[in-house]
Each structure stands twice: as C-alpha cells, then as structure tokens.
C-alpha cells in the first residue's frame, strides 16, 4: 500500500492503521544497509521502532536505545552509554537527553528513557505548531508528531550539532574554511538550520580539539580494563580440556 509522505503524520504516542501500513512496507532492520539515520520512531503499541534513512524504512523489533546500539556496534561507531557519560563529564552539554554522534551525523532524543524518538538535526526541514500540537517535518517530507515545543527541540539539535562539529574538527579528513563549529556542518537550506546557525554552541567551540575523542577512548579503555580485572583467571594450559 503506497503512502503519501506529505499527507500523513506519524505519531509515536497513538497507535493506528498508519503504523500497520508502515510496518507492512518496511524492510527488516539491517544496520549495515543504512549509512545515515534520519530518525528512529517508537511504535506506541509494540516494542519496536521504525528507522528512516536514505536507504528506506526499516522495522526493528527492539527499543530505540537497543537499535542505536546495534547500529553503532555494526559500524564500529561510539557506544552511546560510554559516549553520554563522557559528555556529562565535559559539563558543557547538559546532563540529560544527551545526543549520540559520529563524524558523519548525529542524533538527539526528544525524551528520556529507553524508547525515545531520535532525530538527525540536519534532516529537519522545520518544526511547527498546529491546533496546539507540535510537528516535525523532515527534509524528505515525512511529518512526525513530537512531544516538545520547537524551542526545546532546537536546544537539543544545537547540542547534537555542536558535538558533531567537534568530532569533525578532530578528524583529519574533515577540513573547514572557518574556525567556528558551524563551519564544519554544511547546514542545509532549511528553516530549522537557519535557526540552528544562530545558536551559541555553533559559533564557538566549548571543547579543546581532540578532547571528546581522548576522553571517550580513555573511558572505553577503563571500562574493558575493569571487566578484565573482574573476570576469573584462565586455568593453566595443562588443565584445559
């Protein structure tokens, strides 16, 4: 069944026939088939999510947080649990609803918990209000109901883009003409991006070059070192069976 992407609004709070249509048309989730995620939308009626991307729509019978973990693990990208703890320690990006990012794109959650709606800020065309409710429109035309006002989504998008820019500044294969975070982003010509480019975190770096990567790799090393210390020692080779 075909779906007019410009006429339907997906709601992660209210189940309905639209969800069944998307479930029918979606492919089974394979993280290696996806290059860049546009958004992850939880099903209000089932323990599953829809993943939207350039490669199509995918269905995963897991929570949003597990889906993100599967994707990052498959592509050898930052682990969200460790990454978010590092961002908390840096203390410039807040303590809650922290984004996930790699050098190619970022995602931010609109709510807390295991099954939040996650959005790629550079894929947002606009966020608007109608009849007292707020909606997010992606560049692709897809429309999604969101549980927060535009201002709060803009704040979360600002943080996600600032971290994306910091990671790109640290990567040798990304070059920019300027010295501001916004110079590393290639912002699309959208209403939402016009608002983003004026935000303070996109006009001045708040971390030193390489700081996020150094902290992340140190945290990962300590995590695995602690696990190794807590494991039982292997038996001597002559006792192997």
C-alpha positions in Angstrom: 0.0 0.0 0.0 1.5 3.3 -1.0 1.7 6.2 1.5 1.8 9.9 0.5 4.6 11.1 2.7 3.4 14.7 2.5 -0.1 14.0 3.8 0.4 11.6 6.7 1.7 12.4 10.2 3.3 9.6 12.2 2.6 9.7 15.9 4.7 7.7 18.4 2.0 8.1 21.1 -1.2 7.0 19.3 -1.5 3.6 17.5 -3.5 3.4 14.4 -3.7 1.9 10.8 -0.9 4.2 9.6 1.5 2.2 11.7 0.4 -1.1 10.2 0.9 0.4 6.7 4.5 1.4 7.6 5.1 -2.0 9.2 3.9 -3.7 6.0 6.2 -1.6 3.7 9.3 -1.5 5.9 12.3 -3.8 5.4 13.7 -5.9 8.2 16.3 -3.8 10.1 19.9 -4.5 9.0 22.3 -1.8 10.3 24.8 -2.5 7.6 22.3 -1.4 5.0 21.9 2.0 6.5 24.5 4.8 6.0 22.8 7.7 7.8 19.8 7.6 10.1 17.2 10.3 9.6 15.1 9.3 12.7 14.1 6.4 14.9 10.4 6.4 15.8 9.0 4.1 18.5 5.8 2.2 17.9 3.2 3.2 20.6 1.6 -0.2 20.6 4.5 -2.6 20.3 8.1 -3.0 21.5 9.6 -1.9 18.1 10.7 1.1 16.1 10.8 2.4 12.6 14.1 3.6 11.3 14.0 6.1 8.5 17.0 6.6 6.2 18.1 7.4 2.6 18.1 3.6 2.1 14.4 3.3 3.0 12.3 2.5 6.1 13.3 -0.4 8.4 11.5 -2.2 11.2 13.3 -3.4 14.2 11.5 -5.3 17.0 13.7 -3.7 19.7 13.6 -0.4 21.6 15.2 2.7 20.2 18.2 2.5 22.5 18.9 -1.1 21.5 18.5 -0.2 17.8 21.0 2.6 18.2 23.4 0.2 20.0 23.0 -2.3 17.2 23.7 0.3 14.6 26.8 1.8 16.3 28.2 -1.7 17.0 27.8 -2.8 13.4 29.6 0.2 12.1 32.2 0.4 14.9 31.0 3.8 16.0 30.8 5.3 19.5 28.9 3.3 22.1 26.1 5.5 23.5 26.5 4.6 27.1 30.1 5.5 27.3 29.7 8.5 24.9 26.9 10.0 27.0 28.9 9.6 30.3 31.8 11.4 28.6 29.6 14.3 27.6 28.2 14.6 31.1 31.8 14.9 32.5 32.7 17.6 30.0 29.8 19.6 31.5 29.1 21.9 28.5 26.3 19.9 27.0 24.0 19.2 30.0 23.3 16.0 31.9 20.1 14.6 30.4 18.8 13.7 26.9 22.3 13.7 25.5 22.9 13.1 21.8 24.7 10.3 20.0 27.2 11.3 17.3 29.9 10.1 15.0 31.9 12.2 12.4 29.2 11.7 9.8 25.9 12.6 11.6 24.3 12.9 15.0 21.0 12.0 16.6 19.3 13.6 19.6 16.5 12.2 21.8 13.3 14.2 22.4 12.5 12.4 25.6 14.4 10.3 28.2 14.1 6.6 28.7 14.9 3.6 26.5 12.4 4.2 23.8 12.5 7.9 22.9 12.1 9.4 19.4 15.6 10.1 18.0 16.1 12.7 15.2 19.0 13.7 13.0 19.0 17.6 13.3 20.4 18.2 9.9 17.5 16.3 8.4 14.8 18.6 9.9 13.1 20.9 7.5 11.0 22.7 10.2 9.1 22.3 13.4 5.7 23.9 13.5 2.6 24.1 15.7 -1.0 23.3 14.6 -4.0 23.0 16.8 -1.9 23.1 20.0 0.3 20.2 18.9 3.9 20.3 17.6 5.1 18.6 14.5 8.5 17.9 12.9 8.9 17.8 9.2 11.9 16.1 7.7 13.7 17.2 4.5 12.2 14.1 2.9 8.7 15.4 3.6 7.9 13.0 6.4 5.9 14.5 9.2 6.1 13.3 12.8 4.3 14.4 16.0 6.7 15.5 18.7 6.1 15.8 22.4 8.1 19.0 22.9 7.9 22.6 21.7 10.1 23.9 18.9 12.4 25.8 21.3 13.4 22.6 23.3 13.9 20.6 20.1 16.1 23.5 18.9 18.2 23.3 22.1 18.7 19.5 21.7 19.5 20.0 18.0 22.1 22.6 18.9 23.9 20.3 21.3 23.9 17.5 18.8 25.3 19.7 16.0 27.9 21.2 18.3 29.2 17.7 19.2 29.1 16.6 15.5 31.2 19.7 14.6 33.7 19.0 17.5 34.2 15.4 16.3 34.7 16.6 12.7 37.2 19.2 13.9 39.2 16.3 15.5 39.1 14.2 12.3 41.9 14.7 9.8 39.6 14.0 6.8 37.3 16.9 7.6 38.5 20.4 6.7 36.7 23.8 7.2 37.5 27.3 6.0 36.5 28.9 9.3 37.1 28.2 13.0 33.5 28.0 14.3 31.6 24.8 14.8 29.0 25.9 12.1 31.9 25.9 9.5 32.1 22.1 9.9 28.5 21.3 9.4 27.4 22.0 5.8 24.0 23.1 7.0 21.1 22.5 4.6 19.0 25.4 3.4 16.1 24.8 5.8 14.1 26.9 8.3 15.4 24.8 11.1 19.0 25.1 10.0 18.6 28.9 9.8 17.7 28.9 13.5 20.5 26.5 14.4 23.2 28.6 12.9 22.4 31.4 15.2 22.8 29.3 18.4 25.8 30.0 20.7 27.2 26.4 20.7 27.5 26.6 16.9 29.5 29.8 16.9 32.2 28.9 19.4 33.8 25.6 20.3 33.5 24.8 24.0 35.9 21.9 24.0 39.6 21.7 23.0 40.5 20.0 19.8 40.6 16.2 20.3 39.1 16.4 23.8 36.0 14.4 23.2 37.9 11.6 21.4 40.6 11.4 24.1 38.0 11.2 26.9 35.9 8.6 25.0 38.8 6.3 24.3 40.1 6.6 27.9 36.6 5.8 29.2 36.4 2.7 26.9 39.8 1.5 27.9 38.9 1.8 31.6 35.6 0.0 31.1 37.2 -3.0 29.4 40.2 -3.0 31.9 37.8 -3.2 34.8 35.9 -6.0 33.1 39.1 -7.9 32.6 40.1 -7.4 36.2 36.8 -8.8 37.4 36.9 -11.9 35.3 38.1 -15.2 36.7 41.6 -16.0 35.6 42.0 -18.7 32.9 43.2 -22.1 34.1 46.7 -23.2 33.3 47.1 -24.6 29.8 47.9 -28.1 31.0 44.5 -28.2 32.8 42.5 -27.3 29.6 40.0 -29.9 28.4 
